[in-house]
């Protein structure tokens, strides 16, 4: 219901207040300004390592080295190399005896998460890990909304397999139902192991 | 018991036969001629992946990229990069729900395996993984003897910690007692998961 002024003129929020409100919102939204999702996850992994809670590392980017120069008295310099296709996801490690394996992706979209962010080799790898009882998931970030989700790989694979006959993206509304929403915190920045604890609980039941 | 000739002269194996025997032995020893331990393990990992027995990958070498050239219509070329210190071991993955983590090393020594083959960061990483109930080990190859051992990380850490007040290497005789000797096979070339099965059995008891 819109409440108008007594003179019948429609109420509009004052411009100044709106700006302040925006500033307020911006403050929250950009609290981790300049930090990519990858930075936040790497930082969280270091925190978890220091806290002795888990051992999770990002895998290095695979590179095909063609030419290396060994100058005297200094480190070897790679002079020619090419990026290679990875055959796995980016992150893996051990937590409470479980094998953890995940990938992290961002989108600027606001309504849905495009499946084209994933590559066939990542999907194949997650399917293989699930078969051997690994805990696999993806961390999805809507950067424009500053919302973070952890989606178990089994759900991602469902969406992936349904692609051929339908949606090429995962609607935000579906994520709100099937994924775990996560909130930035101080240490670790992305407390994803708290969600993994819930997944392990289900696993044990 | 040595059986002498009827004339009392001591029996010595005929020279020709000995050479043949050596050739025979050589045939076996160099059956995987030209293959490094790394090649053999990578090949074994592919076999295990195809057999759907486990998902184990070698981590790419970590590299610090400084300069990349993007020529038109072709792949990006890395023009300047440096090798970075790894923070983990080389191999990890999932098997029967367990987190597996290992390193592979070769020596030309015949009596013992020098501990200087290991780096502090690898030792630290193995200690961390053990704390979180990962299955950690090293695959050791005596290339001159063509003998292969799988040694659990807990034993390696023992030898490592005793270094300060003694041996800087692990005697072969100790490995014969504490490690699992492995033999080259056809597919996989190094059947290390058979040893892991034995470790898991102990783990469960």
Interface residues (C-beta under 8 A of the other chain):
Chain A: X49 X52 X54 X55 X57 X59 X60 X61 X62 X63 X65 X75 X76 X77 X78 X79 X80 X81 X82 X83 X84 X86 X87 X88 X92 X93 X94 X95 X96 X97 X98 X99 X100 X101 X125 X128 X129 X131 X132 X133 X134
Chain B: X49 X52 X54 X55 X57 X59 X60 X61 X62 X63 X65 X75 X76 X77 X78 X79 X80 X81 X82 X83 X84 X86 X87 X88 X92 X93 X94 X95 X96 X97 X98 X99 X100 X101 X125 X128 X129 X131 X132 X133 X134
